[in-house]
Amino acid sequence: MRSGGMVLLGIDVGTSRVKAGLFDPRGMILGFSCSKKYAADSPKPGWSQMNPGLWWDGITEAIHGACRDAGRRADEVSAVGLSVLFPAVIPMKSDGSALYPAILYNDQRSGAQVRSITERIPREEYQEIIGNVLVPGNCAVSGITWLKDEEPDIYRSADTIGFTNTYVLARFTGGMSTDPTMASLSGLADIRTPGRWSDSLCGKLSIDPRKLPAIRGSAEVAGGVSENAAEETGLKAGTPVVCGCGDAVSSGFGAGFLSKGTVVYTSGSTDCVVLSMESPSANRKWVCFGFEPGRSWGAIGASTSSGASIEWFKGTVLGAHRGRDLGCDDEYGEMTGLASSSKAGSMGVIFLPYLQGERTPVWDPDERGMFAGLTTRTTLGALARSVFEGTAFALRHIIESLEDVSPVPVNEILAVGGGTKNGLWNQIKADVLQTPLKLLEFQETGTLGAALLAGVGSGGLRSFEEASRVAREANRTRRIDPDPGKKELYDELFSIYKEIHPRVKSISHSLTRLDS
């Protein structure tokens, strides 16, 4: 390993805050910090957008904090890697300024555009080409088309229609780039060749390919830190910044997901399950992405509102119960205590965590969340536990659909993310899955994955395979075993859980139309 005294900076731009970590090329953490929390805006029902300037503010704050924690100067950093939320759509000028808020992955405004796309290209044919599922938000082209239809002046004025790493790279280096994972979820690249935009798709969908950023490898150096960025961050001007990738992929990479048979589960605002494959999957229950163009692919299964359901219950239900807003900074203690007071099965109450529609394997952006089975005997503790159990059922629904996606049997589930800090929730997930969870001791694998990409791109690590091995060796796991005594109960409840959506689908869609 040609590492010397390298210091690798991994930056993870998430839905609610930025995290930054300093690592050596062996994956050992030197310093870590989080920015203050920020929040998405929802100016209309179904909209989810964010001022991307909040990301840059969070990045500078987190870099300074991580350097203080490590006792290092920022100008000692050898290379920078990025892990970013995706997909998101951002119209930008050539100087890197955003012309409109970033349209986020859970935004539902572009339903009409999805319908217009399927009029130009049959849905099944289109999804086979792109390796993605065409629903609002999940496929960036719907947001791009919405901008073109509803904000034509902004679309015309934009020099680049970019993505999260495009914006961040522009602020760091002045250049406009993205990577194959972002291109894979754009709807404008063939999944077999995710390293280039599809002229055919751009033509059929009337998207100007000249407005799209250059696609570079996730570990490819996109440019050096500019003088302006150096002044704001303390990094040395010219420090290489690699393109980076989507956060679910980076988190999986930092956990060693290139190992065959390994599934990496990230528990956050959105639950994501990611695995590596040697060829694109033809099954559209999961989203397929290219990681190393022509060499490796992966698949992502996601539940849109897992952690978001917990935050909603804390703030809306418990906040109203206590007569105050508990806020996002409150930990899970009160909710966990209430849930622990209720037995497994939540007194026959089942919660559907479809607060922002649902993705894998339901793929219904108009689905609604609900509590089913309420009676006058239902306690607040039963409601709290049902939310934990409902998100676990959503995770099992994802894992169950995996057998149609990959021919390689899963031999382990590595669990990371903020949600794994809750012991009760971990145990409920293991009991519902009836499969052991291996919790990684170091949970911030998004920052580690980004740092390892920086190591590959700057020459400190020889290959993706070496970086994946480093990730596995740098982290220990703690095993959560399921309680076999709960198998029969949770099997029955999960069976009922799966029946609810198809039976109430038309009602959910009617209610969605009324919420406007």
Buried (B, 14 or more C-beta within 10 A) or exposed (E): EEBEEBBBBBBBBBBBBBBBBBBBBEBEBBBBBBBEBBEBEBEEEBBBBBBBBBBBBBBBBBBBBBBEBBEBEBBBBBBBBBBBBBBBBBBBEEEBBBBBBBBBBBBBBBBBBBEBBBEEBEBEEBBBBBBBBBBBBBBBBBBBBBBBEEBEEBBEEBBBBBBBBBBBBBBBBBBBBBBBBBBBBBBBBBBBBBBBBBEEBBEEBEBEEEBBBBBBBBBBBBBBBBEEBBEBBBBBEEBBBBBBBBBBBBBBBBBBBBBBEBBBBBBBBBBBBBBBBEEBBEBBBBBBBBBBBEEBBBBBBBBBBBBBBBBBBBBEBBBEEEEEEBEEEBEBEBBBEBBBEBEBBBBBBBBBBBBBBBBBBBBBBBBBBBBBBBEEEBBBBBBBBBBBBBBBBBBBBBBBBBEEBBEBEBEBBBBBBBBBEBEBBBBBBBBBBBBBBBBBEBBBBBBBBBBBBBBBBBBBBEEBEBBBBBBBEBBEBEEBEBBEEBEEBBEEBBEEBBEBBEEBBEEBBEEBEEEE
